[in-house]
Amino acid sequence: MAMSCAAARTVLASAVKVTSEGRSKRAFEVSFSNLASVSVYGSWSTARSLKMANLDGHSTGGASNESRVTSSRAPRVQRLQNVQVMANAGKTEDTEVEKKTEEYSDTMQVAMGTALTYRHELGMNYAHVLPNLIVGSCLQTPADVDKLRKAGISTVFCLQQDPDLAYFDVDIGAIIERAKEVDGIEHIRAQIRDFDPYDLRLRLPKVVATLLQAAKRNGGTTYIHCTAGLGRAPAVALTYMYWILGYDLSEANAMLQKVRTCHPKLDSIKAATADLLTGNSKEKVKLAWFRGAKESVEVAGLDVGWYERVSFTRSSDGNWYLDRELPVGKYEFKYIVDGTWCISPDTSRTEPNKDGHVNNFIEVKGDKSTWEFREKVMAADFVLTSEHREIIKTKLEELAENKN
């Protein structure tokens, strides 16, 4: 099924179609070899699609209490969180926004493996993780810029991509223009794809490098936000605390969870840490599919996330191939053969999650010393030393100087 540049071995595999009945159907052969890794999760397009395809088997656990703004730990958490509520005008508009919010929450719950919810129609909500570091949901109107400035915010750090903004009809241009007009506040965009831990891993170094420069330049309090303020924004805040401010990752996460129940992907933070400390080398990987495909072979997961697909190319020999370059790490994936999602039971598979869902995975290991150190970084008891932080800060400064 997958081959690295090292010698490969070939095995016979069966395709297990993802159906509600769980029936199996023999369909293909695969060519497979040992490789290397970081966990890849994410959503496909909607929560319904994810559930039907059994793709939510990637949950890493974490907070599971349903939360709209503060979580069920009220009233103490409510005292800690600074919650701003802005009502939408018009019942029809409210209804449309509520529908979008419900769909977004459904997708988020499946993609992140959590019971957290987001209510866009209630306006911004946020929490102080540190006196000068705030994590929250997205700005929705230019007026939110004024609200944050009055609250003492000097940097608004937006992690949303254009599709995130378009989904909730947020006019980012107007928000940016208002930030330029208001004295003492800077709006910065540092985009990370929603529900995609692999993209988070890859972008964290550059994003945190940008955040560090903004904090030095503007001082004061920084407001980090994504859409709901429950995934990407908490992850960036934790990484900043971990790499720059000297907190242990578990310590920082405990502080965060006390004031805002959320679901940052800690494995992505650890993987990004290992990337910076080891050089983030890549290896060539070849996926091969033999027999059983009439029209198309695709893969989801891997390094593109569950809501994206990468197509194989049919060779003159009638087989299907896909070449990728992957950083060291572990990658979960599923095949889509002629429109049918499936896994191979004879190649590496994840353990069933709490819902019984299983994915294939490959590991790209690189050299032995790099892999062994990466495994230490990924462990729960790893301690980032002052020497490690100096290496990371040096690399972040280099990234900040590189504008590309």
TIKEVEX-173479 format. One line per 3 residues: number of its first residue (from 1); their letters; for each residue x, y, z of N, C-alpha, C. Coordinates in pm, whole numbers. Layout:
N
NUM	a	X Y Z X Y Z X Y Z ~ ...
//
This chain:
404
1	mam	82 -120 0 0 0 0 85 125 0 ~ 189 129 89 273 247 95 418 206 90 ~ 498 281 16 639 252 5 719 377 32
4	sca	827 365 109 920 477 124 1033 455 27 ~ 1134 541 35 1246 525 -54 1330 402 -15 ~ 1303 348 104 1369 224 144 1303 107 73
7	aar	1363 -11 87 1306 -130 22 1167 -157 74 ~ 1078 -193 -16 939 -215 22 907 -362 23 ~ 803 -397 97 754 -534 93 610 -531 48
10	tvl	568 -636 -19 434 -641 -75 350 -740 2 ~ 226 -698 34 135 -787 104 2 -787 31 ~ -75 -892 50 -209 -899 -5 -304 -845 99
13	asa	-392 -752 58 -482 -689 153 -624 -694 104 ~ -719 -684 197 -860 -678 163 -915 -541 194 ~ -1002 -492 110 -1065 -362 134 -1190 -384 216
16	vkv	-1200 -314 328 -1321 -319 409 -1402 -195 380 ~ -1515 -211 316 -1600 -98 284 -1662 -43 411 ~ -1673 89 420 -1733 153 536 -1883 159 514
19	tse	-1955 67 575 -2100 62 564 -2159 42 702 ~ -2286 72 715 -2351 56 844 -2357 -89 887 ~ -2358 -180 789 -2365 -321 823 -2227 -379 855
22	grs	-2121 -305 816 -1986 -350 844 -1944 -469 760 ~ -2005 -494 643 -1968 -607 559 -1832 -582 495 ~ -1760 -690 466 -1629 -681 402 -1638 -728 259
25	kra	-1550 -675 174 -1545 -717 35 -1400 -715 -11 ~ -1353 -828 -63 -1217 -837 -109 -1203 -756 -238 ~ -1099 -671 -246 -1096 -583 -361 -960 -550 -417
28	fev	-852 -564 -343 -727 -512 -398 -604 -575 -333 ~ -490 -548 -397 -360 -581 -340 -291 -450 -305 ~ -193 -458 -215 -121 -337 -182 27 -364 -173
31	sfs	106 -258 -196 250 -264 -173 279 -174 -56 ~ 349 -225 45 361 -154 173 503 -160 226 ~ 545 -55 295 674 -59 364 668 22 492
34	nla	765 2 578 769 77 703 807 222 676 ~ 739 315 744 763 457 723 772 536 854 ~ 713 667 859 725 755 978 617 857 1012
37	svs	604 969 1121 468 1014 1155 425 1124 1252 ~ 310 1183 1242 236 1256 1345 90 1233 1318 ~ 9 1229 1422 -132 1198 1403 -199 1303 1316
40	vyg	-281 1257 1223 -355 1347 1135 -502 1324 1159 ~ -571 1430 1186 -713 1423 1207 -779 1530 1123 ~ -905 1556 1150 -972 1663 1078 -1108 1620 1033
43	sws	-1181 1712 971 -1313 1677 923 -1312 1670 772 ~ -1412 1607 715 -1422 1602 569 -1499 1725 527 ~ -1632 1720 517 -1704 1842 482 -1811 1876 583
46	tar	-1883 1777 632 -1985 1803 733 -1979 1693 836 ~ -2044 1718 950 -2047 1617 1054 -2114 1490 1004 ~ -2217 1504 923 -2288 1388 870 -2194 1303 784
49	slk	-2116 1368 701 -2023 1295 616 -1920 1220 700 ~ -1871 1287 805 -1773 1224 891 -1830 1101 960 ~ -1952 1114 1009 -2013 1003 1080 -2038 886 986
52	man	-2086 916 865 -2115 810 769 -1988 738 726 ~ -1878 812 718 -1753 752 672 -1670 696 786 ~ -1719 707 911 -1647 657 1028 -1508 720 1039
55	ldg	-1499 850 1018 -1369 916 1019 -1337 981 1152 ~ -1426 971 1248 -1398 1040 1374 -1331 947 1473 ~ -1254 852 1424 -1183 762 1512 -1052 818 1559
58	hst	-1030 948 1543 -902 1006 1576 -904 1086 1704 ~ -1009 1078 1781 -1020 1161 1899 -906 1133 1996 ~ -846 1239 2048 -739 1224 2144 -790 1251 2285
61	gga	-920 1256 2302 -974 1281 2434 -971 1428 2467 ~ -975 1461 2596 -973 1600 2637 -1107 1642 2690 ~ -1131 1773 2691 -1254 1825 2748 -1375 1771 2677
64	sne	-1476 1731 2753 -1595 1676 2690 -1723 1737 2743 ~ -1709 1835 2830 -1829 1900 2880 -1884 1996 2777 ~ -2015 1992 2757 -2076 2083 2660 -2061 2225 2710
67	srv	-2014 2313 2622 -1983 2449 2663 -2029 2548 2558 ~ -2096 2651 2599 -2134 2758 2507 -2039 2875 2524 ~ -2017 2917 2644 -1927 3027 2668 -1830 2994 2780
70	tss	-1880 2942 2890 -1796 2926 3007 -1783 2784 3056 ~ -1873 2691 3021 -1877 2553 3067 -1963 2543 3190 ~ -1980 2418 3237 -2069 2392 3348 -2007 2426 3482
73	rap	-1883 2478 3484 -1817 2508 3611 -1856 2645 3665 ~ -1966 2701 3621 -2015 2827 3672 -2054 2807 3819 ~ -2049 2908 3907 -2023 3047 3866 -1875 3088 3869
76	rvq	-1786 2999 3923 -1646 3039 3938 -1583 3072 3803 ~ -1609 2989 3704 -1551 3013 3571 -1608 3140 3510 ~ -1736 3165 3539 -1797 3286 3484 -1727 3410 3539
79	rlq	-1680 3402 3662 -1609 3516 3717 -1475 3535 3649 ~ -1417 3424 3605 -1285 3430 3542 -1294 3472 3397 ~ -1403 3434 3333 -1416 3467 3190 -1482 3603 3170
82	nvq	-1430 3674 3072 -1491 3801 3034 -1576 3773 2911 ~ -1706 3769 2930 -1797 3729 2824 -1867 3851 2767 ~ -1851 3869 2636 -1919 3978 2567 -2029 3919 2481
85	vma	-2151 3967 2498 -2264 3914 2423 -2324 4025 2336 ~ -2344 3992 2210 -2402 4089 2117 -2516 4020 2044 ~ -2638 4070 2060 -2754 4006 1998 -2767 4048 1853
88	nag	-2806 3954 1769 -2834 3984 1630 -2975 4039 1616 ~ -2993 4130 1522 -3124 4192 1503 -3205 4115 1401 ~ -3333 4097 1432 -3424 4035 1335 -3436 3885 1357
91	kte	-3559 3836 1370 -3581 3695 1397 -3536 3607 1282 ~ -3559 3649 1158 -3519 3569 1042 -3369 3553 1038 ~ -3298 3663 1061 -3153 3658 1060 -3102 3568 1172
94	dte	-3163 3581 1292 -3126 3495 1403 -3141 3349 1365 ~ -3251 3315 1302 -3277 3176 1267 -3172 3122 1172 ~ -3134 3201 1071 -3033 3158 976 -2899 3138 1044
97	vek	-2861 3232 1130 -2734 3221 1201 -2735 3100 1293 ~ -2848 3078 1359 -2859 2963 1449 -2844 2832 1374 ~ -2899 2825 1253 -2885 2704 1172 -2739 2680 1136
100	kte	-2671 2787 1096 -2529 2774 1063 -2448 2736 1186 ~ -2483 2794 1299 -2413 2764 1423 -2429 2618 1460 ~ -2550 2568 1446 -2576 2428 1481 -2495 2334 1391
103	eys	-2492 2366 1263 -2415 2283 1170 -2267 2290 1201 ~ -2219 2410 1232 -2078 2425 1267 -2044 2346 1393 ~ -2130 2354 1493 -2106 2281 1618 -2106 2131 1595
106	dtm	-2198 2084 1511 -2202 1940 1480 -2071 1894 1416 ~ -2025 1972 1318 -1900 1938 1251 -1784 1943 1349 ~ -1780 2045 1432 -1673 2061 1530 -1670 1944 1628
109	qva	-1785 1901 1674 -1790 1792 1770 -1735 1663 1713 ~ -1769 1636 1587 -1720 1514 1524 -1571 1525 1493 ~ -1530 1638 1434 -1392 1655 1393 -1296 1660 1511
112	mgt	-1339 1720 1622 -1252 1739 1737 -1273 1633 1844 ~ -1376 1549 1828 -1402 1447 1929 -1442 1508 2062 ~ -1534 1603 2059 -1571 1676 2179 -1721 1702 2181
115	alt	-1774 1739 2298 -1914 1776 2310 -1930 1928 2321 ~ -1823 2002 2298 -1830 2147 2305 -1920 2203 2195 ~ -1982 2316 2223 -2065 2382 2123 -2024 2528 2111
118	yrh	-2064 2590 2000 -2036 2731 1975 -2166 2799 1934 ~ -2195 2917 1990 -2315 2993 1956 -2273 3128 1898 ~ -2260 3131 1766 -2215 3252 1698 -2311 3368 1721
121	elg	-2441 3338 1732 -2541 3443 1743 -2533 3520 1875 ~ -2454 3468 1971 -2440 3537 2100 -2325 3637 2100 ~ -2252 3646 1991 -2143 3742 1984 -2013 3689 2041
124	mny	-1915 3777 2054 -1784 3737 2104 -1792 3681 2245 ~ -1707 3583 2272 -1685 3538 2409 -1538 3506 2424 ~ -1482 3536 2540 -1339 3514 2556 -1301 3497 2703
127	ahv	-1176 3454 2726 -1127 3429 2861 -981 3470 2872 ~ -944 3526 2986 -805 3561 3015 -731 3435 3060 ~ -636 3390 2980 -550 3279 3022 -439 3335 3111
130	lpn	-386 3449 3072 -291 3527 3151 -341 3671 3149 ~ -293 3755 3238 -339 3895 3237 -324 3964 3102 ~ -221 3925 3025 -198 3989 2894 -218 3894 2777
133	liv	-287 3783 2800 -312 3685 2693 -455 3635 2703 ~ -533 3661 2597 -675 3626 2594 -702 3533 2477 ~ -786 3433 2500 -831 3341 2395 -981 3357 2380
136	gsc	-1027 3368 2255 -1170 3387 2238 -1221 3353 2100 ~ -1347 3384 2078 -1412 3359 1949 -1391 3479 1858 ~ -1441 3466 1735 -1410 3565 1632 -1482 3697 1651
139	lqt	-1417 3803 1601 -1484 3932 1587 -1588 3918 1477 ~ -1703 3982 1494 -1811 3968 1397 -1844 4097 1324 ~ -1815 4210 1386 -1842 4340 1324 -1729 4437 1359
142	pad	-1716 4547 1287 -1615 4649 1322 -1632 4700 1464 ~ -1755 4700 1515 -1778 4748 1651 -1704 4664 1754 ~ -1676 4537 1721 -1603 4451 1813 -1460 4499 1834
145	vdk	-1404 4566 1735 -1270 4623 1749 -1271 4725 1862 ~ -1373 4810 1864 -1383 4913 1969 -1402 4849 2106 ~ -1481 4741 2112 -1502 4673 2239 -1371 4617 2294
148	lrk	-1292 4557 2206 -1167 4498 2251 -1066 4605 2290 ~ -1064 4716 2218 -972 4823 2254 -1007 4879 2391 ~ -1136 4895 2419 -1179 4943 2550 -1142 4846 2660
151	agi	-1131 4717 2624 -1091 4614 2720 -940 4606 2735 ~ -867 4692 2664 -722 4697 2679 -644 4613 2582 ~ -709 4565 2476 -641 4480 2377 -557 4567 2285
154	stv	-432 4525 2263 -344 4599 2172 -317 4520 2043 ~ -335 4388 2046 -315 4306 1927 -431 4209 1912 ~ -495 4211 1796 -597 4111 1762 -531 4014 1665
157	fcl	-521 3888 1704 -448 3787 1628 -548 3685 1573 ~ -579 3699 1445 -686 3622 1382 -629 3501 1308 ~ -677 3381 1342 -630 3257 1281 -725 3204 1174
160	qqd	-834 3275 1150 -934 3227 1054 -887 3237 910 ~ -937 3145 828 -918 3152 685 -1042 3213 621 ~ -1031 3252 495 -1143 3317 427 -1272 3235 428
163	pdl	-1266 3102 407 -1391 3024 412 -1458 3029 549 ~ -1379 3037 657 -1437 3048 791 -1516 3177 804 ~ -1459 3285 753 -1524 3416 761 -1649 3421 674
166	ayf	-1639 3363 554 -1753 3364 462 -1870 3284 517 ~ -1840 3177 588 -1947 3090 639 -2043 3168 729 ~ -1987 3255 814 -2071 3334 904 -2088 3478 855
169	dvd	-2057 3503 729 -2075 3636 669 -2003 3746 747 ~ -1881 3716 789 -1800 3815 860 -1723 3898 757 ~ -1737 4029 764 -1668 4121 673 -1532 4155 732
172	iga	-1432 4074 699 -1300 4094 758 -1237 4225 710 ~ -1268 4266 589 -1214 4392 539 -1256 4510 624 ~ -1384 4512 661 -1435 4622 743 -1373 4619 882
175	iie	-1350 4500 935 -1289 4486 1068 -1145 4536 1065 ~ -1072 4498 961 -933 4542 948 -925 4694 933 ~ -1016 4750 854 -1017 4895 835 -1046 4968 966
178	rak	-1138 4913 1044 -1170 4976 1172 -1050 4970 1266 ~ -976 4858 1263 -857 4844 1348 -751 4948 1311 ~ -744 4983 1182 -649 5085 1138 -690 5224 1188
181	evd	-821 5242 1205 -873 5373 1249 -862 5392 1400 ~ -869 5281 1475 -867 5290 1621 -722 5295 1669 ~ -691 5394 1747 -554 5412 1796 -518 5303 1898
184	gie	-396 5246 1881 -344 5155 1982 -381 5010 1966 ~ -433 4969 1850 -467 4829 1829 -425 4787 1687 ~ -368 4668 1676 -326 4614 1547 -398 4484 1520
187	hir	-449 4468 1400 -514 4344 1358 -418 4265 1269 ~ -394 4139 1305 -301 4054 1230 -370 3923 1194 ~ -353 3881 1069 -405 3751 1027 -289 3652 1014
190	aqi	-305 3535 1075 -207 3426 1065 -289 3298 1051 ~ -319 3263 930 -423 3164 904 -380 3018 930 ~ -474 2942 990 -460 2799 1011 -591 2733 971
193	rdf	-585 2621 902 -705 2554 856 -783 2496 974 ~ -913 2515 973 -1000 2466 1080 -1006 2313 1080 ~ -1010 2253 1198 -1027 2109 1216 -916 2027 1148
196	dpy	-796 2079 1141 -689 2008 1071 -561 2011 1155 ~ -540 1910 1240 -422 1907 1327 -290 1903 1251 ~ -289 1843 1132 -165 1840 1054 -129 1981 1007
199	dlr	-227 2056 958 -202 2193 916 -159 2277 1036 ~ -220 2251 1152 -181 2321 1274 -35 2294 1305 ~ 4 2168 1297 144 2131 1322 239 2208 1230
202	lrl	209 2209 1102 298 2272 1005 305 2424 1022 ~ 193 2485 1057 187 2632 1060 225 2693 1194 ~ 224 2614 1301 250 2670 1434 381 2749 1443
205	pkv	494 2698 1391 618 2776 1404 608 2916 1344 ~ 558 2927 1222 546 3057 1157 444 3145 1229 ~ 333 3085 1272 229 3162 1341 281 3216 1474
208	vat	348 3132 1551 400 3177 1680 513 3279 1661 ~ 592 3262 1556 695 3361 1525 631 3498 1500 ~ 521 3500 1426 449 3624 1399 390 3682 1526
211	llq	334 3594 1610 274 3637 1737 380 3698 1828 ~ 495 3635 1835 603 3685 1921 646 3825 1879 ~ 661 3848 1750 701 3980 1701 594 4084 1730
214	aak	468 4045 1718 357 4138 1747 355 4175 1894 ~ 378 4076 1980 378 4102 2124 492 4197 2162 ~ 608 4179 2098 722 4268 2124 692 4409 2073
217	rng	630 4416 1958 605 4545 1893 496 4625 1963 ~ 389 4559 2002 271 4628 2054 260 4629 2205 ~ 323 4530 2272 308 4521 2417 163 4498 2455
220	gtt	127 4533 2575 -12 4524 2617 -67 4383 2613 ~ -196 4371 2581 -267 4244 2585 -299 4195 2444 ~ -278 4067 2423 -304 4005 2292 -431 3921 2297
223	yih	-513 3938 2195 -638 3861 2182 -620 3763 2065 ~ -612 3633 2096 -597 3530 1994 -732 3466 1969 ~ -773 3462 1842 -904 3403 1815 -903 3321 1686
226	cta	-989 3222 1682 -1020 3150 1558 -1168 3175 1533 ~ -1246 3074 1504 -1390 3097 1488 -1462 3087 1623 ~ -1454 2968 1684 -1521 2946 1812 -1430 2973 1931
229	glg	-1300 2978 1907 -1206 2997 2017 -1190 2872 2101 ~ -1211 2755 2038 -1208 2629 2114 -1102 2531 2065 ~ -1039 2560 1950 -941 2467 1895 -811 2534 1858
232	rap	-811 2606 1746 -688 2668 1696 -633 2775 1790 ~ -719 2865 1836 -673 2974 1922 -614 2922 2054 ~ -681 2830 2123 -619 2774 2244 -485 2707 2215
235	ava	-475 2638 2100 -350 2570 2066 -236 2670 2046 ~ -264 2780 1977 -160 2881 1956 -120 2946 2088 ~ -218 2975 2173 -187 3034 2304 -101 2939 2388
238	lty	-136 2811 2389 -58 2713 2465 84 2702 2411 ~ 98 2702 2278 230 2691 2218 316 2811 2254 ~ 257 2929 2254 328 3051 2293 375 3041 2438
241	myw	287 2993 2524 323 2977 2665 433 2872 2682 ~ 427 2768 2603 521 2655 2610 658 2692 2556 ~ 661 2751 2436 788 2782 2371 852 2910 2423
244	ilg	770 3012 2449 823 3146 2476 822 3183 2625 ~ 713 3152 2693 697 3199 2830 749 3103 2936 ~ 787 2981 2895 852 2889 2988 761 2796 3065
247	ydl	636 2788 3029 544 2695 3096 561 2554 3042 ~ 542 2454 3128 527 2317 3078 394 2311 3003 ~ 387 2223 2903 265 2217 2822 145 2175 2906
250	sea	164 2077 2991 52 2030 3075 10 2138 3174 ~ 106 2213 3225 76 2321 3318 -4 2431 3248 ~ 40 2468 3130 -31 2571 3054 -172 2528 3020
253	nam	-187 2402 2981 -320 2351 2945 -411 2349 3066 ~ -358 2315 3182 -439 2314 3304 -488 2455 3336 ~ -401 2553 3319 -441 2692 3341 -550 2734 3245
256	lqk	-535 2694 3120 -633 2729 3017 -769 2666 3047 ~ -768 2538 3079 -894 2467 3101 -970 2520 3222 ~ -900 2580 3318 -967 2637 3434 -1054 2756 3397
259	vrt	-1014 2828 3292 -1088 2948 3255 -1170 2931 3127 ~ -1138 2828 3048 -1210 2809 2922 -1203 2662 2881 ~ -1313 2593 2893 -1317 2454 2849 -1302 2451 2698
262	chp	-1198 2386 2649 -1169 2388 2505 -1096 2260 2466 ~ -1058 2249 2340 -1003 2123 2290 -884 2148 2197 ~ -774 2204 2249 -654 2220 2165 -590 2085 2137
265	kld	-531 2069 2021 -465 1944 1985 -321 1945 2037 ~ -302 1884 2153 -171 1884 2217 -68 1808 2135 ~ -111 1700 2067 -17 1624 1985 39 1707 1870
268	sik	-41 1798 1818 8 1886 1711 114 1981 1764 ~ 93 2030 1886 191 2119 1949 322 2043 1973 ~ 310 1921 2024 430 1840 2049 503 1809 1919
271	aat	428 1776 1815 489 1743 1686 561 1865 1628 ~ 500 1983 1640 564 2105 1592 691 2134 1671 ~ 687 2104 1800 805 2121 1885 918 2030 1837
274	adl	884 1905 1810 983 1810 1760 1037 1853 1623 ~ 950 1907 1539 994 1956 1407 1103 2062 1421 ~ 1082 2156 1512 1178 2264 1530 1310 2213 1587
277	ltg	1301 2114 1675 1422 2064 1743 1499 1962 1661 ~ 1434 1904 1559 1501 1800 1479 1524 1840 1334 ~ 1465 1949 1290 1485 1993 1153 1374 1956 1057
280	nsk	1278 1875 1102 1158 1845 1023 1192 1791 885 ~ 1273 1684 880 1308 1623 752 1187 1552 692 ~ 1191 1534 559 1082 1468 488 1134 1344 416
283	ekv	1042 1251 392 1076 1131 315 972 1112 206 ~ 1017 1051 96 925 1020 -12 847 894 21 ~ 718 902 -4 628 789 23 548 762 -103
286	kla	537 638 -139 457 600 -255 342 511 -209 ~ 221 555 -239 102 473 -215 66 406 -346 ~ 38 277 -338 4 202 -460 -125 125 -439
289	wfr	-207 121 -544 -336 50 -539 -346 -40 -661 ~ -361 -170 -636 -369 -268 -744 -508 -332 -744 ~ -567 -341 -863 -696 -409 -885 -812 -344 -808
292	gak	-929 -362 -861 -1050 -324 -789 -1096 -181 -809 ~ -1027 -101 -890 -1069 36 -913 -1102 57 -1060 ~ -1225 93 -1089 -1268 114 -1228 -1245 257 -1275
295	esv	-1276 353 -1185 -1272 493 -1229 -1177 581 -1149 ~ -1169 560 -1016 -1088 652 -937 -1040 588 -807 ~ -924 634 -762 -871 601 -630 -825 731 -567
298	eva	-869 757 -446 -831 878 -372 -794 840 -230 ~ -731 933 -161 -701 914 -20 -744 1039 56 ~ -796 1019 176 -832 1130 265 -759 1107 397
301	gld	-738 1216 471 -656 1207 590 -513 1235 550 ~ -424 1141 582 -283 1152 544 -232 1292 584 ~ -184 1371 489 -133 1505 519 -225 1616 470
304	vgw	-347 1581 427 -436 1682 370 -563 1703 452 ~ -585 1622 554 -706 1635 634 -820 1552 577 ~ -921 1530 658 -1031 1441 619 -1127 1503 520
307	yer	-1130 1636 511 -1226 1697 419 -1165 1726 282 ~ -1037 1688 265 -973 1700 134 -942 1560 82 ~ -931 1550 -50 -893 1423 -112 -779 1446 -209
310	vsf	-690 1348 -219 -583 1352 -318 -601 1232 -410 ~ -597 1258 -539 -623 1153 -639 -496 1077 -675 ~ -510 948 -692 -404 864 -745 -404 879 -898
313	trs	-291 843 -958 -279 844 -1103 -272 701 -1154 ~ -353 672 -1256 -350 538 -1313 -230 525 -1407 ~ -149 423 -1383 -30 400 -1464 -64 319 -1588
316	sdg	31 312 -1680 11 234 -1802 -7 85 -1772 ~ 38 43 -1652 19 -98 -1615 -119 -125 -1557 ~ -203 -21 -1550 -338 -37 -1499 -351 -17 -1350
319	nwy	-241 0 -1279 -245 21 -1135 -247 171 -1102 ~ -272 202 -975 -288 340 -931 -177 376 -833 ~ -118 496 -849 -6 535 -765 -21 680 -717
322	ldr	37 706 -600 41 841 -545 175 861 -475 ~ 249 964 -514 376 998 -451 358 1120 -361 ~ 406 1110 -238 401 1222 -144 535 1236 -73
325	elp	564 1358 -29 676 1383 61 618 1421 196 ~ 648 1341 298 589 1362 429 696 1384 535 ~ 674 1479 625 764 1493 739 754 1371 829
328	vgk	853 1354 914 852 1244 1009 726 1252 1093 ~ 660 1139 1111 539 1137 1190 447 1021 1156 ~ 334 1018 1220 233 914 1201 112 975 1133
331	yef	61 907 1028 -47 963 947 -160 862 932 ~ -279 903 971 -397 819 954 -466 855 823 ~ -530 757 763 -594 783 634 -696 675 601
334	kyi	-779 705 502 -870 609 441 -863 625 290 ~ -888 514 221 -897 517 76 -1041 544 35 ~ -1057 608 -82 -1187 620 -146 -1172 560 -285
337	vdg	-1228 441 -303 -1213 367 -429 -1346 366 -501 ~ -1350 430 -617 -1475 443 -693 -1588 496 -604 ~ -1552 593 -518 -1651 657 -432 -1677 588 -300
340	twc	-1616 472 -276 -1639 396 -153 -1522 412 -56 ~ -1553 458 65 -1451 472 169 -1416 333 222 ~ -1288 306 239 -1249 173 288 -1114 178 356
343	isp	-1084 73 433 -954 55 496 -899 -80 456 ~ -771 -98 478 -708 -228 455 -687 -298 589 ~ -743 -417 609 -725 -488 736 -590 -555 748
346	dts	-513 -563 639 -385 -633 642 -265 -539 647 ~ -290 -409 657 -183 -313 679 -208 -245 813 ~ -119 -159 853 -127 -99 985 -259 -25 1005
349	rte	-323 -52 1117 -452 9 1149 -449 63 1291 ~ -525 169 1315 -539 221 1449 -626 127 1531 ~ -617 139 1661 -709 67 1748 -847 132 1736
352	pnk	-953 55 1750 -1087 115 1744 -1103 221 1853 ~ -1164 333 1817 -1192 433 1918 -1317 394 1995 ~ -1367 485 2078 -1481 451 2162 -1605 418 2081
355	dgh	-1611 465 1955 -1724 434 1868 -1695 318 1773 ~ -1576 257 1789 -1542 143 1705 -1483 178 1571 ~ -1449 304 1547 -1397 347 1417 -1247 322 1407
358	vnn	-1205 280 1287 -1066 242 1262 -1017 309 1134 ~ -890 351 1134 -825 405 1014 -696 328 987 ~ -649 331 862 -513 287 833 -416 397 877
361	fie	-290 361 898 -190 463 925 -54 418 874 ~ 32 517 850 171 490 817 259 572 909 ~ 380 527 930 477 599 1010 600 630 926
364	vkg	635 757 919 755 801 849 859 830 958 ~ 961 747 969 1046 751 1087 1176 826 1069 ~ 1223 845 948 1351 912 932 1463 829 992
367	dks	1571 896 1037 1679 819 1099 1642 784 1243 ~ 1713 685 1297 1679 629 1427 1686 731 1539 ~ 1792 811 1543 1808 908 1652 1699 1015 1649
370	twe	1662 1059 1528 1555 1158 1515 1423 1102 1565 ~ 1393 978 1524 1266 916 1565 1261 896 1715 ~ 1372 852 1775 1375 827 1920 1355 957 1996
373	fre	1419 1066 1950 1402 1194 2017 1259 1245 2000 ~ 1203 1227 1880 1066 1270 1856 969 1199 1950 ~ 990 1072 1971 903 998 2062 913 1051 2204
376	kvm	1031 1096 2244 1047 1156 2377 969 1286 2386 ~ 977 1368 2279 905 1495 2278 755 1472 2283 ~ 707 1367 2218 564 1338 2213 512 1279 2344
379	aad	601 1235 2432 559 1173 2558 503 1276 2655 ~ 417 1229 2744 351 1320 2839 448 1381 2939 ~ 558 1312 2969 650 1359 3072 770 1436 3017
382	fvl	767 1470 2889 880 1542 2831 889 1683 2889 ~ 1012 1724 2921 1036 1857 2976 1119 1937 2875 ~ 1067 2051 2835 1138 2139 2743 1240 2220 2824
385	tse	1368 2200 2795 1473 2267 2871 1498 2408 2820 ~ 1577 2483 2895 1612 2619 2852 1691 2615 2722 ~ 1773 2510 2704 1849 2495 2580 1755 2469 2462
388	hre	1654 2387 2485 1555 2361 2380 1485 2490 2340 ~ 1450 2570 2441 1377 2694 2411 1464 2794 2335 ~ 1592 2796 2365 1681 2884 2291 1690 2845 2144
391	iik	1694 2713 2119 1694 2664 1981 1566 2706 1910 ~ 1454 2687 1979 1324 2721 1921 1313 2870 1893 ~ 1353 2953 1989 1344 3098 1971 1431 3146 1855
394	tkl	1550 3086 1843 1638 3123 1732 1571 3092 1598 ~ 1508 2976 1589 1442 2937 1465 1319 3024 1439 ~ 1249 3062 1545 1133 3149 1528 1175 3287 1478
397	eel	1288 3336 1527 1338 3465 1480 1374 3458 1332 ~ 1431 3345 1291 1464 3327 1149 1338 3324 1064 ~ 1234 3258 1116 1108 3253 1044 1045 3391 1033
400	aen	1056 3470 1139 998 3605 1138 1069 3694 1037 ~ 1199 3673 1019 1275 3753 922 1243 3712 779 ~ 1203 3585 762 1168 3535 629 1022 3567 601
403	kn	996 3662 516 859 3708 490 783 3616 397 ~ 848 3518 336 781 3428 242 697 3326 315
//
